[in-house]
Amino acid sequence: MAGPIFVVGGMRSGTTLLRLILDSHPSIAIGSETGFMGAAAAVKKIPGWRNGAEWYGRIGWSEDELDERLRDFFGGMFTRHAQEQGKVRWGEKTPFHTLHMPAMAEIFPDAVFIGLVRHPGGAVASLKQSFHYSVDAAARYWNETNATLTQSGADLGDRFLLCRYEDLVATPQPVTRGLMSWLNEDWSPALVEHHKAQRDRNAPRLVDGGTVAHKAIDPKRAQRWLDQLTTEDLAVLEDVCGSLGAIYGYDIGSPQPTTGALNPPKDAWLISGTDLAQRRDVWQAAADLPPQEIVIAPDATVEEMAERAFKAEAALSRLRTRRAVRLSDSLKRAVRDRSYTDLREAVSVLVSRS
């Protein structure tokens, strides 16, 4: 049986759509997000303990042996899910797993990775609308995440393939044919009609991120962000994401991507990790960011963690004495409990502000 398929990419980059497309293949099962690597990382480095990174060595276990146990445990869970769907190959998609790619590659040495990147305008507009990110925070998230994605993909070599969201929705057939060829799987018409395949299986209509699983691939999705960002927003994107975006072929002011500096060797815009590694000097200068460090928990004693918790609680207590917070809390309690006392307290807060 072929190894697992991990779909990786930043939030709002289209990874859920790609997951639904691949899950519609007769042989591939990729269910809802699990975030399982958070658990795996915590097992390999126990949170909240200064010796947490070496706990298994204290009883004579090597990291390879621990990886084997993690592979059996998590792989067994995903294998059962695939079998229940009548499939023979499993995969997984969780956006924050982009940060865990090296560890995932070690635990699952036969796994392959498909990375998805989206125009920063589309990703930022979606983060702003769906998760209330500021434009600046969303832009920095896009840049850092895609820099990490590209770095890890280059390190993985032929185990990694990079795809663009815009190509996936505009030309789904050549892109999915390219993906299937790389995965050594037969192409299926169900891939470009995933909405029918998901509906026929009675899959949930709404899935992760609010994506409608029963809706057909729509090329117009790639352009909707143009009406959602202001001239000032685009200036922020140009400043934060412009250099790295240009490497992928993105012009901040246009939704239509070009070939970009990576210059993919095939008809479909699909680039292997090996190609990325060979062009490392091209994109690394544009990224200008080190990969993000995964921190499960600080290396601290119980006393140190208690002190930090005390300081955080004190800061929260100071925050809750602010008039706006007191007013909001009083009004909420008054509405909920219909309490005259709470209503009187809210009025007193208002009077004190005048």
N, C-alpha and C positions, 0 to 999 in steps of 0.2 A: 504494500500500500504506500502511495506517495505521502510525503511529509505534510505537516500542517501548513496552512496559509494564514499569515498574519497581515491584516490590513491596518496600516498606520498612517497618521496624518493629523494635522491640527484640528481643533474643534471648528465646525462649520465649513469644512473643506470638501464635503461630499462623501465622507467615508461611509456614512450610513447607506447612501444610494449605491455605492460600489459593493457594500456588504449584501444588500438585497439582490443585486444583479448576480453576484457570484453564488449566493444561496439558492438562486433559481436553477442553477446547473444540476443535471440529474445525478451527478456524483459528489457534489460539494455541499456541505452544511456549515453555514456560519450564522449562528443565532444572535440574540441580543447581546449588548455589551455586558461583560462580566467583571472587568477590572481585576482579574485574577492575579496579575503580576504584582499588585499591591500586597497581596497575601504572600506570594512567593518571596518578594523582597524582604518582608518582615520575618519570614522564616530564616532566610539566609543572614539577616542582621536583626537580631531581636531589638525592638525599640526600647529606649529608656534605660539602657544598661551599657556601661562603658566596655564590657567584654562581649557585647552582643554580636559583634562581627566574627567572633571566633568560638562561639559556644559549642559548635559540633566538634571542633578539633579537640576540645577538652575531654571528649569521650572517645577519641580515636577515629573520628570520621573525617574523610577528605571532602573537599568541595565537589569533586566529581561524583562521589558516592551520594552526597546530598542532592545534587542535580538529578541523578538517576531516580531517586525516590520522588522528587518533585515532578519529574517527567512522567513517571508511572501514575502518580496521583492525579495531577491535572489532566494529563493526556487521556487517562481512563474516563474522566468525567465527560470530556468533549467527544471522545469516541462513542460513548453510550448515546449522547445526544444525536450524533450523526446516524448511528444505527437505527434509532427511533424514527428518524426521518427517511430511512431507506437509502442512506448515502454511505459512501465508503471512505470519504476524505473530509476531514474537519478543518475549520479555521476559526479565527476570532478577530473581533474588531473593538478596540477601545481607544479613543483618542490619546489619553495620557500614556498609553503604552509606547508612544513614540520615544519617550524618555528611557524606556526599558529595553530597547532593541538589542544592545550587546548581551544583556543577561538572558533575554529570550533565546537568542541564537546559541548561547552556551547550554541552556537547559534542553532545548530542542535542536540538536545539531542537524536534523534533516528538514528543518522548517525553512520556508521561503517568505519573503516580505514584499508586499506591494504598497508603495508609498503614494499618497495622493496629495497634490499641491493645487491650490486655487488662487486665482487673482486676489491680491490683498484687498482690493476694493470690495469684492464679493464677500470674502471672509470677514472683514472688519464690519461691513454693514450688517451682516447676519449676527455677529457677536453683539453689536450695539443694540439691535432690535430684540434678539432672543434672550440675551443674558445681561443686558444693561451695562455693557462695557463702555468706558469712555473711548473715544477714537484713538487717543494716544496709547492707552493701555492695550487695546485690541491690536494696534499696529505693532507694538513691541512684542506682544505675544506671537503674532504671525511671524515676525522676523526671527525671533529666538527659536521657535519651534521648527521652522523650516530649515534654519541653519543646522540644528541638531539632526533633523531628518536626513539632510543631505550628507552630513558628516558620517553618521552611522551607516547610511546606505552605501557610501563609498567604501567604508571599512568591510562591509558584508560582501562586496564584489558581486559575483553572479547569483548570489542568493537574494538580491534586491532588484526591484524594477520600479522606476518612477513614472507616474502617469499624471496628466493634468485633467482637472475637473472639466474644463471647457471643452477639451477634445472628447472626453467621455460622453458628454451630453450632446455635442454637435455631430459627432461621427461615431456612434456607439458600436456599429458593426465592425469596422476595421480595428477599433481599439480593443474590443472584446476578443476578436480573432487573434490579435497580437498577444493578449494576456493568456488565452488558452494555449497558444503555441508555446509560450514560455513556461506554462505550468504543465506541459505535456498532457493536456486534456483535449478531448474532441470539442469543437465548437458546437453550441446548441442554440437554436432560434429562441429558446426560452430566455437567454441572456438579454436580448434586446426587447423582450416582452415580459420583464420580471413582474410587472404589475398584475398580469394575468396569472402567472405561475403562483404568486403569493396569494392572490384572491382564491384561486382554485384549491389551495391547500388550507383555506380558512385561516390564514395568518392574520395577526392583528392589523387593523387598518392604520393605526397610529403607532409608530415605533420610536426608537431613541431619537431625541432631538426634535420631536414633533414632525418627523418625516412621514408623509402619507405613503404607505407601502403599496397601495392599490392605484397609484397615479403613474401614468406612463412617463418615460424620459422626455423632458421638455427642454429643448435648446435655449428657450427664452430665459431659463433660470440663470444663465450665465451673464445676463445683461441687466437684471432688475436693480442691481445695486446703484446704477448710474443716477437714478432718481432719489436715492436715499442719502447721498453724501453731498455736502456743500463744497464750495470752492476751498474754504478753510480746511475742511476734512481732507480733501485731496492733497493739499499742501503738506499736511502732517504725514500722509502716506508716502508722499514723494521723499520727504526727509528721512523717514524711518525705514521704509521698505523698498525705496526706488532701486537701490543698487542690487540687492539680492533678487528683487522681482524681475529686473531686466535680464538676469541670467536665465530665468525660466521662460523669457519671452514676453513678459508683462510690461506694458506701458501703463503707468498709473492712470492716465486720462482716457484710456481706451479699453473696452471689454474684450476686444479681439486680439488674442495672443499671436505672436510671431514665433519663428523658430527659436530665437534666443541664442545666447552665446554657447549653450551646451550642444547645439547642432546634432540632434539625434540622427543615428545612421540609417534608420528605417523609415518607411512611409508614415506609419503611425508614430505620434510623439510619445515614444516609450524609451526610457534610458536605463540601462543596467547600472548596477553599482560599480562594475568594472569600468564602464565608460565615465562615470562620475570620478572615479579615482584617477583615471588618465587625464581628466580635465580639472583636477583638484585645484591647481593654481588659478584657474579661471574663476571659479565660484568662491574659493576660500577668502580671497581679498574682499569680495563683495559682501560676504557674510559678516566678516569682521567681528565674530562672536565665538567664544568657546562653547562647547556643548554644555547644556545645563547639568548641574550635579543633582542627583536624586538624593534627597534627604528624607529618610523614613522617620527618624527621631534623632535629636541631638545626643551626643555622647555626654551624658550627665549623670551625676549621682542622684539618688532620691531627694536628698536635701537641696541640691541645686534646682531640680525640677520643681520642688515645692516652693522655693523662693520665687521662681519665675511665675508660677501660678498665682502666688500671693500678690505680686506686682501687677499682674494682669487683672486680677479681681479688684484691686484698689483703683486701677485706671477706669475699669467699668463702673465702679461705684461713683467716681467723680463725674463720669459722663452722665450717669442717670440723675444727677442733681440739677442738670441743666433744665431751664424752664421749659424749653420746647419738648423735651422728653417727658418731663413731669406732666405737662398738659396732655400730651398724646396718651400717656398711660391712664390718666384720670378719665379722659373721655371714653377710652376703650372700656374701662371698668364700668363706667356709668351706663353705657349702652348695653353691655353684657348683663350686668346685675341689676340695672334700673335702680341704682343706689343714689339717694339724695346726697349722701356724704361725699361720694366721689364727684358728683356734679358740682357741689359747692366748692370742692378743692380745685376743680378745673377753672371755675369762675375766679377763685382767688389768685390763681396763677396768672390769668389774663389781666386782672386788675393790677397786680404787682408789676406787670410789664409796661403799664401805661404811665 
